Amino acid sequence: MTPSSRTLAASERAALADLLEELGPDAPTCCAGWTTAHLAAHLVTRDRRPDTAPGLALEATRVGRPLAAWSHAVEDRLRASTGYADLVVRVRSGPPRWLPTAWPPVAALVDTAEYAIHHEDVRRAQPGWAPRTLPREAQDRLWGNAVFFGRLAAGSVPGALVLRRGDVPGAEERSGSGTPETVVTGEPLELLLWAAGRREVARVAVG
């Protein structure tokens, strides 16, 4: 499969696996307290242990915190019992074929934002990183993810949140209502990172 024929989710997965392999298990990430080994174990758990999904999805809620604690315990056990090289192989190969998340249309839906964000979590924690130049098609795909995460992030700002594409005139999405209005401008990948909590490394303008 050539890079051009892959879905964006598959391309981001492959690129992240390459970077994890290159950096080794002890490199920092933008996820607080996590090394590349922690992140690899998280991704393998997400891929292969559907029973951990509720905890990972609801971690930010009071109801989800006990479930999240158990999900992270599963990740910790996996990291302790599995060599890093094997974890990276599993990240690269993805979920087993019998899981719905292995089907390309489902993977495109659930993995695009996950792998784009975590790829940047690793990239942007390394010295000398620079933003990538993504093709318009990829940015258009990530715009939908940015809008979704923006709706979730709207509660973190007073009034309304407006995400505005810096690469496409007139393209913006408003979440919430009232004043003041927080306008965040950037390319879709940068907006996605900002909305997903990576505000220190997202290249956006906030006004």
Buried (B, 14 or more C-beta within 10 A) or exposed (E): EEEEEBBBBBBBBBBBBEBBBEBEBEBBBBBEEBBBBBBBBBBBBBBBBEEBBBBBBBBEEEEBEEBBEEBBEBBEEBBEEBEBEEBBBBBBBBBEEEBEBBEEEBBBEBBBBBBBBBBBBBBBBEEEEEBEEBEEEBBBBBBBBBBBBBBEBBEEBEEBBBBBBBBBEEEBBBBBEEEEBBBBBBBBBBBBBBBBBBBEBBBBEEE
